[in-house]
Amino acid sequence: MDLEFNNCRCFYLTAIVLSILRTGVAFMSDALKEFLNYTESYKQYGEKVLLKIRHTVRVRDLCIEISDSLGLSGDDTALAAACGLLHDIGRFEQWKQYQTFNDQRSVDHGALGAEVLCADGLIGRFSETDHGTILNAVKYHNRFMLPDALNARDRLFAGIVRDADKIDILRLYVTGGLVCRTKGTAMSDPVLGALSECRAIQRESLNTKADEIAIRLGFVFGLNHRRSFEIVRENDYIGRMIDVQLSETANETLKAQLEALKPRIRRYVDIRSLDRSAAD
């Protein structure tokens, strides 16, 4: 893909990277300012872009919270914040070029984000030890599963970002006005069965519009860290999201499906939030 970056945007990307990786936790707020400067030129594209900017800041904050719960060092917490701050960097060029955030109708935004960071050699300005970790976190944060070939360190930081991203998406379905439009359908039997067995749902498995709900609810089955489960439990994101969907549908079959899933998925989250074997 031919990316059209001007010198100003390249400067801000470089500043984001250097301010995070050079200075550590004490200067993470400076990196946030640089990110906001970078996205300034994209605000002209409207509310959906603003939504992504706010989402990115919350993901960055969640990465810090999860890192703190893991007892990571200050430098590693700053690296997790960098991964969170840059995880959706491809979204802005995606909207500029395609006027959509739908990857199926445009391009994989994680892969595009890695391409953005590599444009004009920007990734070469990172510490060699860390830039691969950031690239992998950006590139794979939206994949169904992480590649087996990832080393343990890259898997740790990608997992932190993936958790933070999923948590904030769930929050948006509860408080941000997002809702799955089911068009009068119910969940298909294979998808409902996977959810009942506490398995995450691949987009390729969807059969009905209501199956979109299953992808979001299934996010919890892909969480990695105990603090992530605690956040979902403390905010009752599962129960509240299901309540939103119940208020939006007249399909009695879907209502019954959601009511049956609510205590089952809540119980899974409760157990994992108390489970010391969850990565913490």
Phi, psi and omega in degrees: 000138180272106181270134182254088179260138171264169186297327181296315182292321177298321178299315183293321177299316178299317181296321178302308183300309185293322182292328178285307191279337180278325193247346176076200190301320186300337184244019179297331178294328176294320178297321178298318178299319180293323177298315180295325175296317180300319185278354184304317184290343181271349183296340179297343183275001167105191190297325182294325176290320176299323177299319179291325177296313180296320177301315182299317180296319178293321178297317176302315180295321178293324176299320178295316181297316180294319178299318177300319181294335180273353181071030180291157178292167178301318180293320180288327175295320177296323178293319176298320177297321177298315179299318179293320182292332184257358190299325181252025184298335178286343183299327187287317174290328177301313181292318181301319186271329188239349182056037175204154171254009179276111182297326182294334180261358183220269186206154176296113187288336175292313178296320177297321179299318177296323178294319178301315182292334179272347183301136178057026175072019182301324183295337179291347179276351178283161166299132183301328179295327188257336189291330176294323178296316179294315180301317180292321178297318179291312186294323189252004186296335184254005178282156180297318178222153175283147178298142179299333185285349181297137176286169188298321182293313179296323179295322179299309185288323175297322179294322177298313181296317180298319177298310183300318180297312181298317181300315182288329175295318175300317179301320181296327178286344179263316188240348188259008176084004177280145177207145175278121178277111189268347178052040174079007183266167172247170177289142179287157183300316180297319181290316177299321178296320179297316178298318181296334178265012177061046177243140177292158187249130174275144182300328180294345182272354186290138179239334181227166177297326180293338177296341175301325178300321184297324178301313182294313179298326181288351177307322185296335180282353177252005179289151187252329193240146183302319180299327178297315177296322178298318180296317178297318180291314183299328181262358182047048182298326181292307181300318182289323177294318178297320178298321177299314181293324178298324181286346185258355185238148174252000182282114185292328178294316178296319178302315180295320178299314182294319179297323179288326182285329187306305181292330182292313181286323175302317181296319178301314180296317179302313182296315182291331179288343179253358187272114180292344180283342173296138185307116177208000000 
